[in-house]
Amino acid sequence: MEVTFSKKETFQTRFKTFWKSMKKTKYLHLLALPGVLYYIIFHYIPMYGVIIAFKDYNFRKGILGSEWIGLKHFIRFFENPFFWRLIRNTVLINVYQIIFVFPLPILFALFLNELRDGFYKRFVQTVSYLPHFISLPAIIGMMVMFLSPTDGVVNMILQKMGLPTIYFMADPRWFRPLYIISDIWQHLGWGAIIYIAALSNVNPELYEGAVIDGATRVQMMRYISIPSIMPTIVIMLLLRIGHIMSLGAEKVLLMQSPLNYETSDVISTYVYRRGLVYGEYSYTTAIGFFNSLINLTILIIANKITKRVTETGLF
C-alpha cells in the first residue's frame, strides 16, 4: 500500500523539524546574531546605492531622483589612460600576496605543530601575533625610519659595505617588495591561527601509528598534517582569490608618493582620489561595481576548479 502526504502536512513537518532544530541551537544563533545584524545593516541594506553607478548622482535630487545615464561611467573608466596601470598594479600585488604571503602562515603553523616544548611554543606564538596589533601608521613610520636615506639603519649598513644609498620609499621598484615583506611580518602569526586550530583537530592516533611505523617528522607532516588541513587551505585560498582585484587603500596611501605612482597606484587609491577628494561618487561606484563583478567571476571559476580537483569548495 502506498502512503502519500499532503503538501500541508509536509510543510508542517518540515517547519516543526526546523523549529525544533532552532530551539536546540538557540544560544548559537543568539551568539551569531550581532554578526548577522552587522552584515545586514552595513553591507546588504546599503547595496541599493549601487544604482548610482548607472546615474549622474546629484545631492539635491537624491539617489532615486538622479538622471539615468547607463554605462557612461564604466566606459569612462575603461577609456582612462591609467586603466591598465591600475589593473596591473592591483593584480600584481595580490598575486604576490598569494605566492609569498599566503603559504607562509601554513608553514609556520606546521612548524609550531612540531614543537614539543610547550613554553617555547607559546612564546613563539605570542611574539608572532604581536605585529598584527600594531597600527598601520606605526608600521609605515617604522619603515620610513629604518629605510631613511640619511639616517636609516638599512642605508647605514649599505654605506658601511660600500654600496650606494637606496631611496626605498621613493623608488617605484621597491614599493611591491616592501609592501609584501611588511605584510608577511605583520600577518604571519595571526594568519597561522586558523591552521593551528585545524591541526589541533587531527587525530593523535595517526601520528602515534606513524611513529610506530618508523615515519620521520617530515613524512608525518607530508602524509598526515598537510592532507588533514587541506580543506582549510583550499577554503582560505578561495577566499583570497576572491579578492584578487581588491586591495585596501590605507596601507598603499601611507606608502605612496608622487615618485612611486608608477607601481603604487592601485584601484582603491584611484577610487579614493576620485571619490573622496573630487566627489565623483557615481563614477567611483561604477568602478567598485566593476571590481566586485570581476572578483565574483574569478571566485566562481576558482571554486569550480577546486571542487573538481579536491572536492572542496565554498559552495
C-alpha positions in Angstrom: 0.0 0.0 0.0 1.4 3.4 -1.0 1.4 6.1 1.7 1.1 9.8 0.5 1.4 13.0 2.4 -0.3 16.3 1.5 1.8 19.4 0.9 0.3 21.0 4.0 1.5 18.0 6.2 4.9 18.1 4.5 5.3 21.8 5.2 4.1 21.4 8.8 6.5 18.5 9.3 9.4 20.5 7.9 8.5 23.6 9.9 8.4 21.6 13.1 11.7 20.0 12.4 13.2 23.4 11.6 11.8 25.0 14.7 13.0 22.1 16.9 16.5 22.4 15.5 16.4 26.2 16.1 15.4 25.7 19.7 18.2 23.2 20.2 20.8 25.7 18.9 19.2 28.9 20.1 22.2 30.0 22.0 24.5 29.5 19.0 22.1 31.6 16.8 22.0 34.2 19.5 25.8 34.3 19.5 25.8 34.8 15.7 23.0 37.5 15.8 25.3 40.6 16.2 27.4 39.5 13.3 24.4 38.8 11.1 22.9 42.2 12.0 26.2 43.9 11.2 26.3 42.5 7.7 22.6 43.2 7.1 22.8 46.8 8.3 26.2 47.8 6.9 26.6 45.5 3.9 23.3 44.4 2.5 20.9 47.4 3.1 23.4 49.9 1.6 23.7 47.8 -1.6 20.7 49.6 -3.1 23.0 52.6 -3.5 24.9 50.7 -6.3 22.3 52.1 -8.8 24.2 55.4 -8.7 26.8 53.7 -10.9 24.2 54.0 -13.7 23.1 57.5 -12.8 24.5 61.0 -12.8 24.2 61.3 -9.0 23.0 64.7 -7.7 22.8 65.6 -3.9 19.7 67.6 -4.3 17.8 65.1 -6.4 18.9 62.1 -4.3 19.7 58.5 -5.4 16.2 57.8 -6.9 15.7 61.2 -8.4 19.1 61.4 -10.2 19.2 61.0 -14.0 19.9 57.6 -15.6 23.0 57.6 -17.9 23.5 53.9 -18.5 27.1 52.6 -18.8 28.7 56.1 -19.2 30.8 55.8 -16.1 32.0 52.3 -17.0 33.1 53.4 -20.5 34.9 56.4 -18.9 36.8 54.1 -16.7 37.7 51.7 -19.5 38.9 54.6 -21.6 41.0 56.0 -18.8 44.7 56.3 -19.8 45.7 54.8 -16.4 43.2 51.9 -16.6 45.7 49.1 -17.4 48.2 50.5 -14.9 45.6 50.4 -12.2 44.6 46.8 -13.1 48.3 45.7 -13.4 49.4 47.1 -10.1 46.3 45.8 -8.2 46.5 42.3 -9.6 50.3 42.0 -9.3 50.3 42.9 -5.6 47.5 40.4 -4.9 49.3 37.7 -6.9 52.5 38.3 -5.0 50.5 38.0 -1.8 49.1 34.7 -2.9 52.5 33.4 -3.9 54.6 34.7 -0.9 52.3 35.8 1.9 49.6 33.1 1.8 51.8 29.9 2.1 54.0 31.2 5.0 51.3 31.0 7.8 50.7 27.4 6.7 54.4 26.6 7.0 54.6 28.5 10.3 51.6 26.5 11.7 53.2 23.2 10.6 56.5 24.3 12.3 54.6 25.2 15.6 52.8 21.9 15.4 56.2 20.1 15.5 57.4 21.9 18.6 57.3 19.7 21.7 58.4 22.4 24.3 55.1 23.9 25.5 56.7 27.1 26.9 58.8 27.8 23.8 55.8 27.1 21.5 53.6 29.6 23.4 56.4 32.2 23.4 56.9 31.9 19.7 53.1 32.1 19.1 52.7 35.2 21.3 55.7 37.0 19.7 54.4 36.2 16.2 50.9 37.6 17.0 52.1 41.0 18.3 52.8 42.7 14.9 49.1 42.2 13.9 48.0 44.6 16.7 50.4 47.4 15.6 48.6 50.1 13.7 49.4 50.7 10.0 50.6 54.3 10.5 53.1 52.9 13.2 54.3 50.2 10.8 54.8 52.6 7.9 56.5 55.0 10.3 58.9 52.3 11.4 59.6 51.5 7.7 60.3 55.2 6.9 62.6 55.4 9.9 64.6 52.2 9.2 64.8 52.9 5.4 65.6 56.6 5.6 68.3 57.5 3.0 70.1 59.8 5.6 70.0 58.1 9.0 68.1 54.8 8.4 69.7 51.6 9.7 69.5 49.8 6.4 71.2 52.5 4.4 73.8 53.0 7.1 74.7 49.3 6.7 74.8 49.6 2.9 77.1 52.6 3.2 79.4 50.6 5.6 79.6 47.9 2.9 80.5 50.5 0.2 77.1 50.2 -1.5 75.1 53.3 -2.8 72.3 54.8 -0.8 68.8 53.5 -1.9 65.7 55.7 -1.6 63.5 52.8 -0.7 60.2 54.7 -0.1 60.6 56.8 -3.2 61.8 54.2 -5.7 58.9 52.5 -7.7 60.9 49.3 -7.9 60.9 48.9 -4.2 57.2 49.5 -3.5 55.9 46.0 -4.1 58.8 44.2 -2.2 58.4 46.5 0.8 54.6 46.0 0.7 54.9 42.2 0.6 57.7 42.0 3.2 55.8 44.2 5.7 52.6 42.2 5.1 54.5 38.9 5.9 55.9 40.4 9.1 52.6 41.8 10.3 50.3 38.9 9.5 52.5 35.7 9.7 51.5 34.7 13.2 47.9 35.9 13.1 47.3 34.1 9.7 48.6 30.9 11.2 45.9 30.7 13.9 43.2 29.1 11.7 45.7 26.4 10.5 46.9 25.8 14.1 43.3 25.2 15.1 42.8 22.8 12.1 45.9 20.9 13.1 44.7 20.6 16.7 41.7 18.6 15.4 43.9 15.9 13.7 43.6 12.5 15.5 46.8 12.0 17.6 46.5 8.3 16.9 47.5 8.9 13.3 50.8 10.4 14.5 51.3 7.6 17.0 50.7 4.9 14.4 53.2 6.7 12.0 55.9 6.8 14.7 55.4 3.0 15.3 55.8 2.5 11.5 59.1 4.5 11.6 57.9 7.6 9.9 60.0 10.8 10.2 58.6 14.2 11.2 58.8 15.3 7.6 56.9 12.3 6.4 54.2 12.8 9.1 53.9 16.4 8.0 53.6 15.4 4.4 51.2 12.5 4.7 49.2 13.4 7.8 49.3 17.1 8.7 49.1 18.7 5.3 46.3 16.3 3.9 44.3 16.9 7.2 44.3 20.7 6.8 44.0 20.7 3.0 40.2 21.6 3.1 41.0 24.6 5.3 43.8 25.6 2.9 41.6 25.3 -0.1 38.8 27.4 1.5 41.3 30.1 2.6 42.9 30.2 -0.8 39.5 30.6 -2.5 38.6 33.5 -0.2 42.0 35.1 -1.1 41.5 34.6 -4.8 38.0 36.2 -4.5 39.8 39.5 -3.5 42.4 39.4 -6.3 41.0 42.7 -7.7 40.7 44.3 -4.3 43.4 45.9 -2.2 42.9 48.1 0.9 43.8 51.7 0.3 45.1 52.5 3.8 48.5 50.9 3.6 49.1 51.9 0.0 48.2 55.5 0.7 50.6 55.6 3.6 53.4 54.2 1.4 52.5 56.2 -1.7 54.2 59.3 -3.0 54.2 61.0 -6.4 57.6 59.4 -7.1 56.3 55.8 -6.9 52.9 56.2 -8.5 54.0 54.0 -11.4 53.8 50.9 -9.2 51.8 52.1 -6.1 48.7 53.5 -7.8 46.0 50.8 -7.5 42.2 50.8 -8.0 41.4 51.6 -4.4 43.7 54.6 -4.3 42.3 55.9 -7.6 38.8 55.4 -6.2 39.8 57.4 -3.0 41.1 60.3 -5.1 38.2 60.5 -7.5 35.5 59.7 -4.9 36.5 61.4 -1.6 38.8 64.1 -3.0 36.9 65.1 -6.1 33.4 63.9 -5.1 32.7 61.8 -8.2 30.5 59.3 -6.3 28.7 57.8 -9.3 32.0 57.2 -11.2 33.7 55.5 -8.3 30.7 53.4 -7.5 30.8 52.1 -11.1 34.5 51.2 -10.6 33.7 49.4 -7.4 30.8 47.6 -9.0 33.1 46.5 -11.9 35.7 45.4 -9.3 33.1 43.3 -7.5 31.9 41.6 -10.7 35.4 40.6 -11.7 36.1 39.3 -8.2 32.8 37.3 -8.2 33.6 35.8 -11.6 37.1 34.7 -10.6 35.8 33.3 -7.4 33.1 31.2 -9.1 35.7 29.8 -11.7 38.3 29.1 -9.0 35.6 27.4 -6.8 34.6 25.1 -9.7 38.2 24.1 -10.4 39.0 23.3 -6.8 35.8 21.3 -6.4 36.8 19.2 -9.4 40.4 18.7 -8.2 40.0 18.5 -4.4 36.2 18.0 -3.9 36.3 21.0 -1.6 34.7 24.4 -2.3 32.8 27.3 -0.9 29.5 26.4 -2.5 
